[in-house]
Amino acid sequence: MNSSSELLTWLEGKVALITGGSSGIGECTARIFVQHGAKVVIADIQDELGHTVVEALGKSNAIYVHCDVTNEDHIKDAVDKAVSAYGKLDIMFNNAGISDPNKPRILDNLKSDFERVMAINVTAVFLGMKHAARVMVPARSGCILSTSSLSSNIGGAASHAYCASKHAVLGLTKNLAVELGQFGIRVNCLSPYAMATPLARSFVGIQDDEILEGVMNSLANLKGVTLKTEDVANAALYLASDEAKYVSGQNLFVDGGFGIVNSAFKLFQYPEDEPLA
């Protein structure tokens, strides 16, 4: 990233489809992609929010498609509308996701909740990958991204269903990167720490963003900075751009080092009363 003028051309001429693009990480990514020259298709079930996002981005830059990501016909239609509207699909961002109720004991977890999380967080990602590949393979180019989580690498940070689903997203990412590399298609995923999003508010049970961020910051490894949706969107921007033209099969953590910490060890903690210099 050398200058603001260069930044604005990172996705010039690219077409992106973003599931769950009406709010949270998806909405922020759509905004940043458009700022960098992309045309964006917002695929979501939050129709009112989706149309609001399109209005904000400009109707010459974005369109909205109602899309239940668990419905293969809807996914197929969203991909086809992207191609119909803009002539191609360069970037597929499988971002839609949910969490189930926060019940730490497996005995309290319901099969129906588990299956719903897997349907939206895993099966829908599979469908997005499948139909993106349908149009990218003949073009012999493209980038497929998916939102995973720090729970793709560690246990104990979320529910059983959510943890299992994000491990599965990473598995799909690796497997598809192997298959599609021969066609010049890159496949990666992003694994962020918790931030103020509708999903996090629901799971943690805190609706005030400032309070939620305070709680997350108190548990975070990297201090002095608060993770925002823009940080994840910028990571997606990098992976979607030609700056990452040889990056595939990777899981990019945006977690401030949280996922590498063994909380049992306190080797690097400074006494509170010890001066730093």
C-alpha positions as MATLAB code, in Angstrom:
seq = 'MNSSSELLTWLEGKVALITGGSSGIGECTARIFVQHGAKVVIADIQDELGHTVVEALGKSNAIYVHCDVTNEDHIKDAVDKAVSAYGKLDIMFNNAGISDPNKPRILDNLKSDFERVMAINVTAVFLGMKHAARVMVPARSGCILSTSSLSSNIGGAASHAYCASKHAVLGLTKNLAVELGQFGIRVNCLSPYAMATPLARSFVGIQDDEILEGVMNSLANLKGVTLKTEDVANAALYLASDEAKYVSGQNLFVDGGFGIVNSAFKLFQYPEDEPLA';
ca = [
       0.000    0.000    0.000;
       2.059    2.920   -1.263;
      -0.388    5.778   -1.717;
      -4.055    6.615   -1.504;
      -4.292    6.873   -5.303;
      -2.876    3.374   -5.689;
      -5.198    2.019   -3.014;
      -8.246    3.108   -4.971;
      -7.288    0.848   -7.856;
      -6.753   -2.386   -5.919;
     -10.055   -3.870   -7.121;
     -10.630   -1.708  -10.177;
     -12.794   -3.620  -12.653;
     -13.460   -6.501  -10.244;
     -16.899   -7.921   -9.463;
     -17.592   -9.272   -5.973;
     -20.503  -11.199   -4.465;
     -20.787  -10.940   -0.679;
     -23.183  -13.109    1.311;
     -24.366  -11.590    4.554;
     -23.504   -8.255    2.982;
     -26.244   -6.199    4.637;
     -24.573   -5.794    8.020;
     -21.461   -6.412   10.074;
     -18.304   -7.584    8.321;
     -20.155   -8.066    5.038;
     -21.504   -4.512    4.873;
     -18.144   -3.029    5.788;
     -16.362   -5.175    3.202;
     -18.847   -4.138    0.522;
     -18.148   -0.489    1.300;
     -14.373   -0.916    1.185;
     -14.512   -3.017   -1.988;
     -16.516   -0.295   -3.735;
     -14.082    2.356   -2.486;
     -11.371    0.341   -4.206;
     -13.140    0.177   -7.539;
     -15.209   -3.032   -7.367;
     -18.804   -3.642   -8.352;
     -20.584   -5.495   -5.552;
     -23.577   -7.808   -5.263;
     -25.084   -7.863   -1.760;
     -26.713  -11.238   -1.040;
     -28.720  -11.443    2.182;
     -32.133  -12.068    3.714;
     -32.178   -8.666    5.437;
     -33.910   -6.962    2.534;
     -34.434   -3.510    4.045;
     -30.849   -3.279    5.266;
     -29.571   -4.634    1.953;
     -31.347   -1.956   -0.077;
     -30.073    0.682    2.364;
     -26.505   -0.514    1.770;
     -26.990   -0.323   -2.000;
     -28.335    3.220   -1.691;
     -25.287    4.202    0.347;
     -22.860    2.573   -2.098;
     -24.621    3.958   -5.170;
     -26.799    1.994   -7.561;
     -24.104    2.188  -10.218;
     -21.758    0.314   -7.872;
     -23.954   -2.311   -6.211;
     -27.098   -4.388   -6.451;
     -29.030   -6.349   -3.842;
     -30.209   -9.953   -4.197;
     -32.462  -11.659   -1.668;
     -30.588  -14.859   -0.822;
     -31.173  -17.561    1.757;
     -27.699  -19.094    1.691;
     -29.010  -22.520    2.683;
     -31.077  -22.631   -0.507;
     -28.985  -23.747   -3.477;
     -31.353  -22.136   -5.968;
     -30.868  -18.797   -4.199;
     -27.076  -19.115   -4.282;
     -27.152  -20.088   -7.953;
     -29.436  -17.149   -8.718;
     -27.163  -14.695   -6.866;
     -24.119  -15.854   -8.835;
     -26.057  -15.710  -12.109;
     -27.315  -12.192  -11.337;
     -23.758  -11.035  -10.630;
     -22.669  -12.338  -14.033;
     -25.754  -10.951  -15.744;
     -25.355   -7.503  -14.189;
     -21.595   -7.119  -14.498;
     -20.456   -9.735  -17.010;
     -18.352  -11.870  -14.667;
     -17.569  -12.842  -11.067;
     -14.057  -12.240   -9.766;
     -14.575  -12.494   -5.998;
     -16.919  -14.709   -3.994;
     -16.992  -13.830   -0.290;
     -18.890  -16.451    1.723;
     -19.433  -14.290    4.761;
     -22.921  -15.101    6.042;
     -22.882  -16.893    9.367;
     -24.672  -17.367   12.676;
     -24.024  -18.673   16.151;
     -26.313  -20.754   18.317;
     -27.384  -19.923   21.896;
     -24.460  -19.789   24.321;
     -24.792  -23.099   26.177;
     -21.348  -24.320   27.343;
     -22.560  -27.808   28.356;
     -23.063  -30.197   25.440;
     -25.908  -31.836   27.392;
     -27.869  -28.593   27.099;
     -27.302  -28.194   23.359;
     -30.112  -28.985   20.946;
     -29.708  -30.995   17.757;
     -31.856  -28.464   15.900;
     -29.574  -25.579   16.905;
     -26.474  -27.536   15.896;
     -27.937  -28.410   12.496;
     -28.988  -24.800   11.823;
     -25.480  -23.506   12.522;
     -23.952  -26.153   10.291;
     -26.451  -25.403    7.505;
     -25.622  -21.686    7.405;
     -21.949  -21.763    8.388;
     -20.859  -24.853    6.447;
     -23.356  -26.083    3.858;
     -23.965  -22.541    2.618;
     -20.214  -21.972    2.268;
     -19.990  -25.191    0.269;
     -22.801  -23.973   -1.995;
     -21.176  -20.578   -2.454;
     -17.903  -22.232   -3.365;
     -19.641  -24.622   -5.752;
     -21.470  -21.968   -7.734;
     -18.572  -19.546   -7.732;
     -16.436  -22.341   -9.204;
     -19.147  -22.945  -11.813;
     -18.428  -19.554  -13.389;
     -14.780  -19.096  -12.369;
     -13.425  -22.367  -13.761;
     -14.348  -21.529  -17.379;
     -12.800  -18.081  -16.870;
      -9.697  -19.707  -15.340;
      -9.458  -16.995  -12.721;
     -11.107  -15.857   -9.521;
     -10.851  -15.561   -5.774;
     -13.033  -17.343   -3.234;
     -13.008  -16.072    0.355;
     -14.889  -17.295    3.401;
     -15.295  -15.931    6.908;
     -14.040  -18.419    9.452;
     -13.058  -17.555   13.030;
     -10.291  -17.900   15.578;
     -12.423  -20.915   16.575;
     -11.083  -22.603   13.444;
      -7.844  -23.141   15.359;
      -8.680  -23.340   19.064;
     -11.344  -24.727   21.352;
     -13.179  -23.066   24.190;
     -13.813  -19.718   22.505;
     -17.355  -20.389   21.271;
     -20.118  -22.991   21.185;
     -19.620  -26.577   20.045;
     -21.583  -25.969   16.854;
     -19.809  -22.732   16.006;
     -16.358  -24.197   16.665;
     -17.128  -27.264   14.561;
     -18.514  -25.141   11.731;
     -15.484  -22.874   11.534;
     -13.100  -25.845   11.555;
     -15.156  -27.134    8.621;
     -14.833  -23.838    6.718;
     -11.065  -24.137    6.977;
     -11.223  -27.732    5.726;
     -13.322  -26.713    2.725;
     -10.927  -23.850    2.012;
      -7.893  -26.118    1.945;
      -9.571  -28.807   -0.131;
     -10.937  -26.375   -2.697;
      -7.632  -24.522   -2.987;
      -6.055  -27.818   -4.030;
      -8.765  -28.513   -6.611;
      -9.026  -25.047   -8.147;
      -5.370  -24.077   -8.228;
      -5.060  -25.680  -11.661;
      -7.525  -23.087  -12.967;
      -5.734  -20.094  -11.452;
      -8.397  -19.679   -8.755;
      -7.299  -18.757   -5.239;
      -9.222  -19.918   -2.151;
      -8.626  -18.479    1.328;
     -10.434  -17.757    4.570;
     -10.313  -15.116    7.293;
     -10.342  -15.832   11.030;
     -11.079  -12.775   13.173;
     -11.227  -12.279   16.913;
     -14.496  -10.999   18.377;
     -15.659   -7.482   17.539;
     -18.870   -5.480   17.716;
     -21.133   -7.158   15.154;
     -24.748   -8.362   15.320;
     -23.486  -11.955   15.691;
     -21.180  -11.103   18.612;
     -23.839   -9.023   20.358;
     -26.263  -11.924   20.160;
     -23.788  -14.550   21.352;
     -22.268  -12.562   24.217;
     -25.566  -10.975   25.196;
     -24.218   -7.401   25.274;
     -25.928   -4.900   22.982;
     -23.793   -1.853   23.767;
     -20.815   -1.815   21.392;
     -18.529    0.078   23.749;
     -19.159   -2.328   26.612;
     -18.762   -5.339   24.313;
     -15.470   -4.015   22.973;
     -14.301   -3.365   26.525;
     -14.960   -6.978   27.469;
     -13.212   -8.290   24.367;
     -10.249   -5.960   24.898;
      -9.848   -7.167   28.470;
      -9.467  -10.738   27.166;
      -7.390   -9.863   24.101;
      -3.692  -10.534   23.705;
      -2.879   -7.378   21.725;
      -3.523   -4.314   23.877;
      -3.979   -0.679   22.951;
      -6.070   -1.331   19.851;
      -9.682   -2.408   19.306;
     -10.616   -4.778   16.490;
     -13.177   -3.244   14.127;
     -15.048   -4.639   11.140;
     -12.884   -2.391    8.956;
      -9.822   -4.385    9.999;
     -11.372   -7.628    8.774;
     -12.635   -5.930    5.612;
      -9.121   -4.675    4.881;
      -7.787   -8.212    5.298;
     -10.439   -9.385    2.827;
      -9.386   -6.571    0.495;
      -5.804   -7.802    0.536;
      -6.751  -11.428   -0.137;
      -9.157  -10.408   -2.918;
      -6.627   -8.188   -4.649;
      -3.766   -8.959   -6.996;
      -1.425   -8.034   -4.140;
      -2.177  -11.561   -2.883;
      -1.909  -13.180   -6.320;
       0.144  -16.134   -4.991;
      -1.691  -16.589   -1.688;
      -4.028  -19.587   -1.647;
      -5.152  -22.232    0.817;
      -4.472  -19.905    3.740;
      -6.332  -19.008    6.915;
      -5.527  -15.375    7.707;
      -5.937  -14.686   11.420;
      -7.035  -11.190   12.404;
      -6.916  -11.885   16.122;
      -4.016   -9.912   17.572;
      -2.187  -13.117   18.403;
      -5.018  -14.458   20.586;
      -4.993  -17.859   18.911;
      -1.342  -18.570   19.728;
      -1.621  -17.793   23.445;
      -1.479  -20.525   26.061;
      -3.276  -18.857   28.948;
      -1.731  -21.310   31.427;
       1.634  -19.592   31.028;
       2.388  -16.117   32.404;
       6.026  -15.882   31.343;
       5.784  -12.478   29.701;
       3.639  -10.583   32.170;
       5.223   -7.509   33.757;
       4.479   -6.660   37.386;
       2.100   -3.719   37.466;
       4.485   -1.647   39.589;
       7.584   -2.304   37.458;
       8.644    0.566   35.184;
       8.990   -0.316   31.487;
      12.103    1.799   30.959;
];
